């Protein structure tokens, strides 16, 4: 990711490959992720996953269509050629993450054919922030108010930030039936603002959540919960 002109930032996403020794910079080959629009738009917050058999998926935020939304670039030949997928046209989105198994709302979508097609898992009220606020008093950057997803087998869990008694607190929505039904839980209710939740899962059924928390007016701490 490269930025230019701080008064009117534009961004492109670079995709790099290395087929030999990754610690040797001369062995890396990098190019702008197609379509190359010559710095016409602001692309940000890329996330990547390599599925196998040459399939690579990269999602990122762009303002190409006006409001910020998520686009997905898909390659089936190890990044040599790409096609762009617009999975949710016109829906304002800021951050997205991939998890593989075979604004005011958090949507969950899935692909069962390596990113060729996408469909809603569900859009349950347990994930929707509904009447809850999505802004934090001390954290104005939208990037810090984001969601993260993990999946294993038929289990899905999403971490995100929602309002808890006037404070931004980390919540987790989890499903054990592939997204048909959901349960929401505030992980560590606190009178301190919490942001940047990240979630991971393991095969034994444990979920791990980490976030940044405002401990005073001057510094923050990280918390890890099992």
Secondary structure, 3 states (H helix, E strand, C coil): CEEECCCCCEEECEEEECCCCCCCHHHCEEEECCCCCCCCCCEEEEEEEEEECCEEEEEEEECCCCCCEEEEEEECCCCCCCEEECCCCCCCCCCCCCCCCCCCCCCEEECCCCCCCCEEEECCCCCCCCCCCCCCCCCCCHHHCCCEEEEECCEEEEEEEEEECCEEEEEEEEECCCCCCCEEEECCCCCCCEEEEEEEECCCCCEEEEEEEECCCCCEEEEEEC
